[in-house]
């Protein structure tokens, strides 16, 4: 999983130019639900390696991105592909529920 500090060029470039869908976990260190979701995101990232790219965006450090994508509640998990929002979920989804949602929205 990539950290938002090592995104290529910019976040916008990543979500519009990536060859794979980009799963974004908007989170914060103080957020308990975010800490619960983190291992789920890591497991998804490993399982879908080569099919999607998972990144984490700390909303305290990247407030402009949190504002742009209206992440008023965290964790918010979004999936982008070629600049389009394919999926948006808010809350601590367990592994099976998150995987089901990703599979529904993942381009073939």
Buried (B, 14 or more C-beta within 10 A) or exposed (E): BBEBEEBEEEBEEBBBEBEBBBBBBBBBEEBEBBBEBBEBBBBBBEEBEEEBBBBBBBBEEBEEBBEEBEBEEBBBBBBBBEEEEBBBBBEBBEBEEBBEBBEEBBEE
